Amino acid sequence: SQANWLFVLLVSITMTAVMSFGILFLRMGWQADFFLIWFGDFLIGCCLSVPTGFLVVPLIRRWIDRYTE
């Protein structure tokens, strides 16, 4: 469904933004070019998290459904 597709997309992007920001901040601290560095990391993260969300989330959902029915 469209709602599920949008949910996976938005969760993947949001989690990538929060995690890449937090990890970069903890590793490097605040710097003048922080947002430029973060944005590059964020884009790379989205290239990994969005496809993973669409491939892994349905598998996990099926696995959970199978063992919780």
mmCIF file of the N, C-alpha and C atoms, coordinates in Angstrom:
data_MODEL
# 
_entry.id   MODEL 
# 
loop_
_atom_site.group_PDB 
_atom_site.id 
_atom_site.type_symbol 
_atom_site.label_atom_id 
_atom_site.label_alt_id 
_atom_site.label_comp_id 
_atom_site.label_asym_id 
_atom_site.label_entity_id 
_atom_site.label_seq_id 
_atom_site.pdbx_PDB_ins_code 
_atom_site.Cartn_x 
_atom_site.Cartn_y 
_atom_site.Cartn_z 
_atom_site.occupancy 
_atom_site.B_iso_or_equiv 
_atom_site.pdbx_formal_charge 
_atom_site.auth_seq_id 
_atom_site.auth_comp_id 
_atom_site.auth_asym_id 
_atom_site.auth_atom_id 
_atom_site.pdbx_PDB_model_num 
ATOM 1   N N  . SER A 1 1  ? 0.826  -1.193  0.000  1.00 0.00 ? 1  SER A N  1 
ATOM 2   C CA . SER A 1 1  ? 0.000  0.000   0.000  1.00 0.00 ? 1  SER A CA 1 
ATOM 3   C C  . SER A 1 1  ? 0.870  1.256   0.000  1.00 0.00 ? 1  SER A C  1 
ATOM 4   N N  . GLN A 1 2  ? 0.299  2.358   -0.394 1.00 0.00 ? 2  GLN A N  1 
ATOM 5   C CA . GLN A 1 2  ? 1.045  3.614   -0.437 1.00 0.00 ? 2  GLN A CA 1 
ATOM 6   C C  . GLN A 1 2  ? 1.457  4.074   0.947  1.00 0.00 ? 2  GLN A C  1 
ATOM 7   N N  . ALA A 1 3  ? 0.604  3.846   1.930  1.00 0.00 ? 3  ALA A N  1 
ATOM 8   C CA . ALA A 1 3  ? 0.930  4.270   3.298  1.00 0.00 ? 3  ALA A CA 1 
ATOM 9   C C  . ALA A 1 3  ? 2.145  3.510   3.812  1.00 0.00 ? 3  ALA A C  1 
ATOM 10  N N  . ASN A 1 4  ? 2.205  2.226   3.545  1.00 0.00 ? 4  ASN A N  1 
ATOM 11  C CA . ASN A 1 4  ? 3.344  1.421   3.996  1.00 0.00 ? 4  ASN A CA 1 
ATOM 12  C C  . ASN A 1 4  ? 4.627  1.856   3.290  1.00 0.00 ? 4  ASN A C  1 
ATOM 13  N N  . TRP A 1 5  ? 4.536  2.106   1.994  1.00 0.00 ? 5  TRP A N  1 
ATOM 14  C CA . TRP A 1 5  ? 5.692  2.549   1.223  1.00 0.00 ? 5  TRP A CA 1 
ATOM 15  C C  . TRP A 1 5  ? 6.221  3.871   1.771  1.00 0.00 ? 5  TRP A C  1 
ATOM 16  N N  . LEU A 1 6  ? 5.321  4.800   2.035  1.00 0.00 ? 6  LEU A N  1 
ATOM 17  C CA . LEU A 1 6  ? 5.709  6.100   2.563  1.00 0.00 ? 6  LEU A CA 1 
ATOM 18  C C  . LEU A 1 6  ? 6.281  5.972   3.978  1.00 0.00 ? 6  LEU A C  1 
ATOM 19  N N  . PHE A 1 7  ? 5.690  5.090   4.787  1.00 0.00 ? 7  PHE A N  1 
ATOM 20  C CA . PHE A 1 7  ? 6.175  4.853   6.146  1.00 0.00 ? 7  PHE A CA 1 
ATOM 21  C C  . PHE A 1 7  ? 7.625  4.364   6.125  1.00 0.00 ? 7  PHE A C  1 
ATOM 22  N N  . VAL A 1 8  ? 7.913  3.355   5.324  1.00 0.00 ? 8  VAL A N  1 
ATOM 23  C CA . VAL A 1 8  ? 9.273  2.805   5.242  1.00 0.00 ? 8  VAL A CA 1 
ATOM 24  C C  . VAL A 1 8  ? 10.247 3.868   4.760  1.00 0.00 ? 8  VAL A C  1 
ATOM 25  N N  . LEU A 1 9  ? 9.873  4.626   3.758  1.00 0.00 ? 9  LEU A N  1 
ATOM 26  C CA . LEU A 1 9  ? 10.732 5.678   3.220  1.00 0.00 ? 9  LEU A CA 1 
ATOM 27  C C  . LEU A 1 9  ? 11.042 6.735   4.278  1.00 0.00 ? 9  LEU A C  1 
ATOM 28  N N  . LEU A 1 10 ? 10.014 7.235   4.949  1.00 0.00 ? 10 LEU A N  1 
ATOM 29  C CA . LEU A 1 10 ? 10.215 8.296   5.945  1.00 0.00 ? 10 LEU A CA 1 
ATOM 30  C C  . LEU A 1 10 ? 10.974 7.809   7.174  1.00 0.00 ? 10 LEU A C  1 
ATOM 31  N N  . VAL A 1 11 ? 10.709 6.594   7.629  1.00 0.00 ? 11 VAL A N  1 
ATOM 32  C CA . VAL A 1 11 ? 11.454 6.054   8.765  1.00 0.00 ? 11 VAL A CA 1 
ATOM 33  C C  . VAL A 1 11 ? 12.925 5.865   8.388  1.00 0.00 ? 11 VAL A C  1 
ATOM 34  N N  . SER A 1 12 ? 13.189 5.349   7.210  1.00 0.00 ? 12 SER A N  1 
ATOM 35  C CA . SER A 1 12 ? 14.572 5.153   6.765  1.00 0.00 ? 12 SER A CA 1 
ATOM 36  C C  . SER A 1 12 ? 15.327 6.480   6.706  1.00 0.00 ? 12 SER A C  1 
ATOM 37  N N  . ILE A 1 13 ? 14.717 7.495   6.127  1.00 0.00 ? 13 ILE A N  1 
ATOM 38  C CA . ILE A 1 13 ? 15.368 8.801   5.996  1.00 0.00 ? 13 ILE A CA 1 
ATOM 39  C C  . ILE A 1 13 ? 15.554 9.458   7.362  1.00 0.00 ? 13 ILE A C  1 
ATOM 40  N N  . THR A 1 14 ? 14.523 9.395   8.209  1.00 0.00 ? 14 THR A N  1 
ATOM 41  C CA . THR A 1 14 ? 14.611 10.024  9.526  1.00 0.00 ? 14 THR A CA 1 
ATOM 42  C C  . THR A 1 14 ? 15.661 9.349   10.395 1.00 0.00 ? 14 THR A C  1 
ATOM 43  N N  . MET A 1 15 ? 15.659 8.028   10.428 1.00 0.00 ? 15 MET A N  1 
ATOM 44  C CA . MET A 1 15 ? 16.655 7.304   11.229 1.00 0.00 ? 15 MET A CA 1 
ATOM 45  C C  . MET A 1 15 ? 18.070 7.594   10.726 1.00 0.00 ? 15 MET A C  1 
ATOM 46  N N  . THR A 1 16 ? 18.244 7.656   9.417  1.00 0.00 ? 16 THR A N  1 
ATOM 47  C CA . THR A 1 16 ? 19.555 7.967   8.854  1.00 0.00 ? 16 THR A CA 1 
ATOM 48  C C  . THR A 1 16 ? 19.998 9.361   9.260  1.00 0.00 ? 16 THR A C  1 
ATOM 49  N N  . ALA A 1 17 ? 19.098 10.328  9.210  1.00 0.00 ? 17 ALA A N  1 
ATOM 50  C CA . ALA A 1 17 ? 19.444 11.703  9.583  1.00 0.00 ? 17 ALA A CA 1 
ATOM 51  C C  . ALA A 1 17 ? 19.872 11.784  11.042 1.00 0.00 ? 17 ALA A C  1 
ATOM 52  N N  . VAL A 1 18 ? 19.076 11.192  11.926 1.00 0.00 ? 18 VAL A N  1 
ATOM 53  C CA . VAL A 1 18 ? 19.367 11.269  13.359 1.00 0.00 ? 18 VAL A CA 1 
ATOM 54  C C  . VAL A 1 18 ? 20.662 10.521  13.694 1.00 0.00 ? 18 VAL A C  1 
ATOM 55  N N  . MET A 1 19 ? 20.799 9.317   13.185 1.00 0.00 ? 19 MET A N  1 
ATOM 56  C CA . MET A 1 19 ? 21.982 8.514   13.525 1.00 0.00 ? 19 MET A CA 1 
ATOM 57  C C  . MET A 1 19 ? 23.262 9.096   12.928 1.00 0.00 ? 19 MET A C  1 
ATOM 58  N N  . SER A 1 20 ? 23.217 9.542   11.674 1.00 0.00 ? 20 SER A N  1 
ATOM 59  C CA . SER A 1 20 ? 24.426 10.097  11.070 1.00 0.00 ? 20 SER A CA 1 
ATOM 60  C C  . SER A 1 20 ? 24.837 11.388  11.776 1.00 0.00 ? 20 SER A C  1 
ATOM 61  N N  . PHE A 1 21 ? 23.860 12.196  12.177 1.00 0.00 ? 21 PHE A N  1 
ATOM 62  C CA . PHE A 1 21 ? 24.151 13.422  12.914 1.00 0.00 ? 21 PHE A CA 1 
ATOM 63  C C  . PHE A 1 21 ? 24.797 13.087  14.256 1.00 0.00 ? 21 PHE A C  1 
ATOM 64  N N  . GLY A 1 22 ? 24.170 12.179  15.003 1.00 0.00 ? 22 GLY A N  1 
ATOM 65  C CA . GLY A 1 22 ? 24.670 11.825  16.328 1.00 0.00 ? 22 GLY A CA 1 
ATOM 66  C C  . GLY A 1 22 ? 26.050 11.197  16.304 1.00 0.00 ? 22 GLY A C  1 
ATOM 67  N N  . ILE A 1 23 ? 26.263 10.265  15.399 1.00 0.00 ? 23 ILE A N  1 
ATOM 68  C CA . ILE A 1 23 ? 27.556 9.591   15.316 1.00 0.00 ? 23 ILE A CA 1 
ATOM 69  C C  . ILE A 1 23 ? 28.646 10.575  14.908 1.00 0.00 ? 23 ILE A C  1 
ATOM 70  N N  . LEU A 1 24 ? 28.359 11.401  13.912 1.00 0.00 ? 24 LEU A N  1 
ATOM 71  C CA . LEU A 1 24 ? 29.353 12.392  13.473 1.00 0.00 ? 24 LEU A CA 1 
ATOM 72  C C  . LEU A 1 24 ? 29.675 13.373  14.590 1.00 0.00 ? 24 LEU A C  1 
ATOM 73  N N  . PHE A 1 25 ? 28.650 13.829  15.304 1.00 0.00 ? 25 PHE A N  1 
ATOM 74  C CA . PHE A 1 25 ? 28.872 14.782  16.389 1.00 0.00 ? 25 PHE A CA 1 
ATOM 75  C C  . PHE A 1 25 ? 29.710 14.162  17.503 1.00 0.00 ? 25 PHE A C  1 
ATOM 76  N N  . LEU A 1 26 ? 29.424 12.914  17.846 1.00 0.00 ? 26 LEU A N  1 
ATOM 77  C CA . LEU A 1 26 ? 30.200 12.248  18.896 1.00 0.00 ? 26 LEU A CA 1 
ATOM 78  C C  . LEU A 1 26 ? 31.641 11.994  18.473 1.00 0.00 ? 26 LEU A C  1 
ATOM 79  N N  . ARG A 1 27 ? 31.857 11.716  17.220 1.00 0.00 ? 27 ARG A N  1 
ATOM 80  C CA . ARG A 1 27 ? 33.208 11.417  16.744 1.00 0.00 ? 27 ARG A CA 1 
ATOM 81  C C  . ARG A 1 27 ? 34.042 12.662  16.495 1.00 0.00 ? 27 ARG A C  1 
ATOM 82  N N  . MET A 1 28 ? 33.426 13.736  15.962 1.00 0.00 ? 28 MET A N  1 
ATOM 83  C CA . MET A 1 28 ? 34.193 14.907  15.538 1.00 0.00 ? 28 MET A CA 1 
ATOM 84  C C  . MET A 1 28 ? 33.938 16.154  16.374 1.00 0.00 ? 28 MET A C  1 
ATOM 85  N N  . GLY A 1 29 ? 32.798 16.187  17.056 1.00 0.00 ? 29 GLY A N  1 
ATOM 86  C CA . GLY A 1 29 ? 32.431 17.413  17.746 1.00 0.00 ? 29 GLY A CA 1 
ATOM 87  C C  . GLY A 1 29 ? 31.948 18.451  16.749 1.00 0.00 ? 29 GLY A C  1 
ATOM 88  N N  . TRP A 1 30 ? 31.660 19.630  17.261 1.00 0.00 ? 30 TRP A N  1 
ATOM 89  C CA . TRP A 1 30 ? 31.142 20.688  16.399 1.00 0.00 ? 30 TRP A CA 1 
ATOM 90  C C  . TRP A 1 30 ? 32.290 21.355  15.648 1.00 0.00 ? 30 TRP A C  1 
ATOM 91  N N  . GLN A 1 31 ? 32.161 21.488  14.348 1.00 0.00 ? 31 GLN A N  1 
ATOM 92  C CA . GLN A 1 31 ? 33.153 22.151  13.505 1.00 0.00 ? 31 GLN A CA 1 
ATOM 93  C C  . GLN A 1 31 ? 32.427 23.080  12.545 1.00 0.00 ? 31 GLN A C  1 
ATOM 94  N N  . ALA A 1 32 ? 33.185 23.982  11.970 1.00 0.00 ? 32 ALA A N  1 
ATOM 95  C CA . ALA A 1 32 ? 32.592 24.966  11.062 1.00 0.00 ? 32 ALA A CA 1 
ATOM 96  C C  . ALA A 1 32 ? 31.910 24.300  9.869  1.00 0.00 ? 32 ALA A C  1 
ATOM 97  N N  . ASP A 1 33 ? 32.490 23.226  9.356  1.00 0.00 ? 33 ASP A N  1 
ATOM 98  C CA . ASP A 1 33 ? 31.925 22.557  8.182  1.00 0.00 ? 33 ASP A CA 1 
ATOM 99  C C  . ASP A 1 33 ? 31.126 21.307  8.550  1.00 0.00 ? 33 ASP A C  1 
ATOM 100 N N  . PHE A 1 34 ? 30.626 21.264  9.787  1.00 0.00 ? 34 PHE A N  1 
ATOM 101 C CA . PHE A 1 34 ? 29.913 20.084  10.282 1.00 0.00 ? 34 PHE A CA 1 
ATOM 102 C C  . PHE A 1 34 ? 28.749 19.694  9.369  1.00 0.00 ? 34 PHE A C  1 
ATOM 103 N N  . PHE A 1 35 ? 27.895 20.651  9.010  1.00 0.00 ? 35 PHE A N  1 
ATOM 104 C CA . PHE A 1 35 ? 26.716 20.314  8.217  1.00 0.00 ? 35 PHE A CA 1 
ATOM 105 C C  . PHE A 1 35 ? 27.072 19.840  6.817  1.00 0.00 ? 35 PHE A C  1 
ATOM 106 N N  . LEU A 1 36 ? 28.139 20.354  6.255  1.00 0.00 ? 36 LEU A N  1 
ATOM 107 C CA . LEU A 1 36 ? 28.582 19.888  4.942  1.00 0.00 ? 36 LEU A CA 1 
ATOM 108 C C  . LEU A 1 36 ? 29.044 18.435  5.016  1.00 0.00 ? 36 LEU A C  1 
ATOM 109 N N  . ILE A 1 37 ? 29.832 18.119  6.023  1.00 0.00 ? 37 ILE A N  1 
ATOM 110 C CA . ILE A 1 37 ? 30.288 16.740  6.218  1.00 0.00 ? 37 ILE A CA 1 
ATOM 111 C C  . ILE A 1 37 ? 29.100 15.836  6.519  1.00 0.00 ? 37 ILE A C  1 
ATOM 112 N N  . TRP A 1 38 ? 28.216 16.284  7.426  1.00 0.00 ? 38 TRP A N  1 
ATOM 113 C CA . TRP A 1 38 ? 27.051 15.491  7.799  1.00 0.00 ? 38 TRP A CA 1 
ATOM 114 C C  . TRP A 1 38 ? 26.165 15.201  6.589  1.00 0.00 ? 38 TRP A C  1 
ATOM 115 N N  . PHE A 1 39 ? 25.944 16.187  5.740  1.00 0.00 ? 39 PHE A N  1 
ATOM 116 C CA . PHE A 1 39 ? 25.059 15.990  4.601  1.00 0.00 ? 39 PHE A CA 1 
ATOM 117 C C  . PHE A 1 39 ? 25.590 14.904  3.665  1.00 0.00 ? 39 PHE A C  1 
ATOM 118 N N  . GLY A 1 40 ? 26.895 14.892  3.437  1.00 0.00 ? 40 GLY A N  1 
ATOM 119 C CA . GLY A 1 40 ? 27.491 13.834  2.621  1.00 0.00 ? 40 GLY A CA 1 
ATOM 120 C C  . GLY A 1 40 ? 27.289 12.465  3.249  1.00 0.00 ? 40 GLY A C  1 
ATOM 121 N N  . ASP A 1 41 ? 27.521 12.374  4.563  1.00 0.00 ? 41 ASP A N  1 
ATOM 122 C CA . ASP A 1 41 ? 27.294 11.118  5.267  1.00 0.00 ? 41 ASP A CA 1 
ATOM 123 C C  . ASP A 1 41 ? 25.823 10.718  5.219  1.00 0.00 ? 41 ASP A C  1 
ATOM 124 N N  . PHE A 1 42 ? 24.951 11.691  5.363  1.00 0.00 ? 42 PHE A N  1 
ATOM 125 C CA . PHE A 1 42 ? 23.508 11.448  5.323  1.00 0.00 ? 42 PHE A CA 1 
ATOM 126 C C  . PHE A 1 42 ? 23.090 10.878  3.966  1.00 0.00 ? 42 PHE A C  1 
ATOM 127 N N  . LEU A 1 43 ? 23.588 11.459  2.881  1.00 0.00 ? 43 LEU A N  1 
ATOM 128 C CA . LEU A 1 43 ? 23.222 10.964  1.543  1.00 0.00 ? 43 LEU A CA 1 
ATOM 129 C C  . LEU A 1 43 ? 23.698 9.537   1.331  1.00 0.00 ? 43 LEU A C  1 
ATOM 130 N N  . ILE A 1 44 ? 24.921 9.240   1.751  1.00 0.00 ? 44 ILE A N  1 
ATOM 131 C CA . ILE A 1 44 ? 25.436 7.873   1.643  1.00 0.00 ? 44 ILE A CA 1 
ATOM 132 C C  . ILE A 1 44 ? 24.587 6.933   2.487  1.00 0.00 ? 44 ILE A C  1 
ATOM 133 N N  . GLY A 1 45 ? 24.245 7.373   3.699  1.00 0.00 ? 45 GLY A N  1 
ATOM 134 C CA . GLY A 1 45 ? 23.406 6.553   4.568  1.00 0.00 ? 45 GLY A CA 1 
ATOM 135 C C  . GLY A 1 45 ? 22.047 6.265   3.958  1.00 0.00 ? 45 GLY A C  1 
ATOM 136 N N  . CYS A 1 46 ? 21.460 7.258   3.300  1.00 0.00 ? 46 CYS A N  1 
ATOM 137 C CA . CYS A 1 46 ? 20.162 7.048   2.655  1.00 0.00 ? 46 CYS A CA 1 
ATOM 138 C C  . CYS A 1 46 ? 20.261 6.035   1.514  1.00 0.00 ? 46 CYS A C  1 
ATOM 139 N N  . CYS A 1 47 ? 21.376 6.058   0.802  1.00 0.00 ? 47 CYS A N  1 
ATOM 140 C CA . CYS A 1 47 ? 21.575 5.077   -0.278 1.00 0.00 ? 47 CYS A CA 1 
ATOM 141 C C  . CYS A 1 47 ? 21.629 3.656   0.267  1.00 0.00 ? 47 CYS A C  1 
ATOM 142 N N  . LEU A 1 48 ? 21.975 3.519   1.532  1.00 0.00 ? 48 LEU A N  1 
ATOM 143 C CA . LEU A 1 48 ? 22.010 2.194   2.163  1.00 0.00 ? 48 LEU A CA 1 
ATOM 144 C C  . LEU A 1 48 ? 20.717 1.887   2.915  1.00 0.00 ? 48 LEU A C  1 
ATOM 145 N N  . SER A 1 49 ? 20.183 2.864   3.635  1.00 0.00 ? 49 SER A N  1 
ATOM 146 C CA . SER A 1 49 ? 19.041 2.586   4.513  1.00 0.00 ? 49 SER A CA 1 
ATOM 147 C C  . SER A 1 49 ? 17.719 2.436   3.762  1.00 0.00 ? 49 SER A C  1 
ATOM 148 N N  . VAL A 1 50 ? 17.507 3.195   2.717  1.00 0.00 ? 50 VAL A N  1 
ATOM 149 C CA . VAL A 1 50 ? 16.228 3.116   2.011  1.00 0.00 ? 50 VAL A CA 1 
ATOM 150 C C  . VAL A 1 50 ? 16.052 1.747   1.342  1.00 0.00 ? 50 VAL A C  1 
ATOM 151 N N  . PRO A 1 51 ? 17.014 1.276   0.563  1.00 0.00 ? 51 PRO A N  1 
ATOM 152 C CA . PRO A 1 51 ? 16.838 -0.076  -0.001 1.00 0.00 ? 51 PRO A CA 1 
ATOM 153 C C  . PRO A 1 51 ? 16.756 -1.156  1.084  1.00 0.00 ? 51 PRO A C  1 
ATOM 154 N N  . THR A 1 52 ? 17.539 -0.994  2.149  1.00 0.00 ? 52 THR A N  1 
ATOM 155 C CA . THR A 1 52 ? 17.477 -1.960  3.242  1.00 0.00 ? 52 THR A CA 1 
ATOM 156 C C  . THR A 1 52 ? 16.096 -1.969  3.874  1.00 0.00 ? 52 THR A C  1 
ATOM 157 N N  . GLY A 1 53 ? 15.515 -0.789  4.055  1.00 0.00 ? 53 GLY A N  1 
ATOM 158 C CA . GLY A 1 53 ? 14.171 -0.711  4.610  1.00 0.00 ? 53 GLY A CA 1 
ATOM 159 C C  . GLY A 1 53 ? 13.146 -1.435  3.759  1.00 0.00 ? 53 GLY A C  1 
ATOM 160 N N  . PHE A 1 54 ? 13.261 -1.304  2.447  1.00 0.00 ? 54 PHE A N  1 
ATOM 161 C CA . PHE A 1 54 ? 12.298 -1.948  1.563  1.00 0.00 ? 54 PHE A CA 1 
ATOM 162 C C  . PHE A 1 54 ? 12.546 -3.438  1.409  1.00 0.00 ? 54 PHE A C  1 
ATOM 163 N N  . LEU A 1 55 ? 13.756 -3.897  1.653  1.00 0.00 ? 55 LEU A N  1 
ATOM 164 C CA . LEU A 1 55 ? 14.057 -5.324  1.546  1.00 0.00 ? 55 LEU A CA 1 
ATOM 165 C C  . LEU A 1 55 ? 13.922 -6.048  2.885  1.00 0.00 ? 55 LEU A C  1 
ATOM 166 N N  . VAL A 1 56 ? 14.410 -5.447  3.948  1.00 0.00 ? 56 VAL A N  1 
ATOM 167 C CA . VAL A 1 56 ? 14.480 -6.126  5.236  1.00 0.00 ? 56 VAL A CA 1 
ATOM 168 C C  . VAL A 1 56 ? 13.177 -6.003  6.038  1.00 0.00 ? 56 VAL A C  1 
ATOM 169 N N  . VAL A 1 57 ? 12.543 -4.846  6.019  1.00 0.00 ? 57 VAL A N  1 
ATOM 170 C CA . VAL A 1 57 ? 11.326 -4.656  6.809  1.00 0.00 ? 57 VAL A CA 1 
ATOM 171 C C  . VAL A 1 57 ? 10.247 -5.691  6.452  1.00 0.00 ? 57 VAL A C  1 
ATOM 172 N N  . PRO A 1 58 ? 9.962  -5.933  5.174  1.00 0.00 ? 58 PRO A N  1 
ATOM 173 C CA . PRO A 1 58 ? 8.950  -6.959  4.873  1.00 0.00 ? 58 PRO A CA 1 
ATOM 174 C C  . PRO A 1 58 ? 9.361  -8.356  5.349  1.00 0.00 ? 58 PRO A C  1 
ATOM 175 N N  . LEU A 1 59 ? 10.636 -8.682  5.268  1.00 0.00 ? 59 LEU A N  1 
ATOM 176 C CA . LEU A 1 59 ? 11.097 -9.989  5.744  1.00 0.00 ? 59 LEU A CA 1 
ATOM 177 C C  . LEU A 1 59 ? 10.921 -10.120 7.250  1.00 0.00 ? 59 LEU A C  1 
ATOM 178 N N  . ILE A 1 60 ? 11.270 -9.076  7.975  1.00 0.00 ? 60 ILE A N  1 
ATOM 179 C CA . ILE A 1 60 ? 11.102 -9.091  9.423  1.00 0.00 ? 60 ILE A CA 1 
ATOM 180 C C  . ILE A 1 60 ? 9.623  -9.174  9.786  1.00 0.00 ? 60 ILE A C  1 
ATOM 181 N N  . ARG A 1 61 ? 8.794  -8.412  9.067  1.00 0.00 ? 61 ARG A N  1 
ATOM 182 C CA . ARG A 1 61 ? 7.356  -8.433  9.339  1.00 0.00 ? 61 ARG A CA 1 
ATOM 183 C C  . ARG A 1 61 ? 6.781  -9.834  9.125  1.00 0.00 ? 61 ARG A C  1 
ATOM 184 N N  . ARG A 1 62 ? 7.188  -10.513 8.045  1.00 0.00 ? 62 ARG A N  1 
ATOM 185 C CA . ARG A 1 62 ? 6.709  -11.873 7.782  1.00 0.00 ? 62 ARG A CA 1 
ATOM 186 C C  . ARG A 1 62 ? 7.195  -12.837 8.853  1.00 0.00 ? 62 ARG A C  1 
ATOM 187 N N  . TRP A 1 63 ? 8.451  -12.689 9.259  1.00 0.00 ? 63 TRP A N  1 
ATOM 188 C CA . TRP A 1 63 ? 9.018  -13.562 10.282 1.00 0.00 ? 63 TRP A CA 1 
ATOM 189 C C  . TRP A 1 63 ? 8.276  -13.388 11.612 1.00 0.00 ? 63 TRP A C  1 
ATOM 190 N N  . ILE A 1 64 ? 8.031  -12.143 11.991 1.00 0.00 ? 64 ILE A N  1 
ATOM 191 C CA . ILE A 1 64 ? 7.303  -11.876 13.235 1.00 0.00 ? 64 ILE A CA 1 
ATOM 192 C C  . ILE A 1 64 ? 5.871  -12.416 13.148 1.00 0.00 ? 64 ILE A C  1 
ATOM 193 N N  . ASP A 1 65 ? 5.212  -12.189 12.021 1.00 0.00 ? 65 ASP A N  1 
ATOM 194 C CA . ASP A 1 65 ? 3.847  -12.692 11.844 1.00 0.00 ? 65 ASP A CA 1 
ATOM 195 C C  . ASP A 1 65 ? 3.801  -14.219 11.961 1.00 0.00 ? 65 ASP A C  1 
ATOM 196 N N  . ARG A 1 66 ? 4.785  -14.882 11.427 1.00 0.00 ? 66 ARG A N  1 
ATOM 197 C CA . ARG A 1 66 ? 4.821  -16.336 11.452 1.00 0.00 ? 66 ARG A CA 1 
ATOM 198 C C  . ARG A 1 66 ? 4.934  -16.868 12.881 1.00 0.00 ? 66 ARG A C  1 
ATOM 199 N N  . TYR A 1 67 ? 5.715  -16.199 13.725 1.00 0.00 ? 67 TYR A N  1 
ATOM 200 C CA . TYR A 1 67 ? 5.955  -16.692 15.074 1.00 0.00 ? 67 TYR A CA 1 
ATOM 201 C C  . TYR A 1 67 ? 5.055  -16.086 16.143 1.00 0.00 ? 67 TYR A C  1 
ATOM 202 N N  . THR A 1 68 ? 4.204  -15.152 15.767 1.00 0.00 ? 68 THR A N  1 
ATOM 203 C CA . THR A 1 68 ? 3.327  -14.541 16.781 1.00 0.00 ? 68 THR A CA 1 
ATOM 204 C C  . THR A 1 68 ? 1.851  -14.802 16.506 1.00 0.00 ? 68 THR A C  1 
ATOM 205 N N  . GLU A 1 69 ? 1.539  -15.624 15.518 1.00 0.00 ? 69 GLU A N  1 
ATOM 206 C CA . GLU A 1 69 ? 0.125  -15.903 15.226 1.00 0.00 ? 69 GLU A CA 1 
ATOM 207 C C  . GLU A 1 69 ? -0.460 -16.877 16.227 1.00 0.00 ? 69 GLU A C  1 
# 
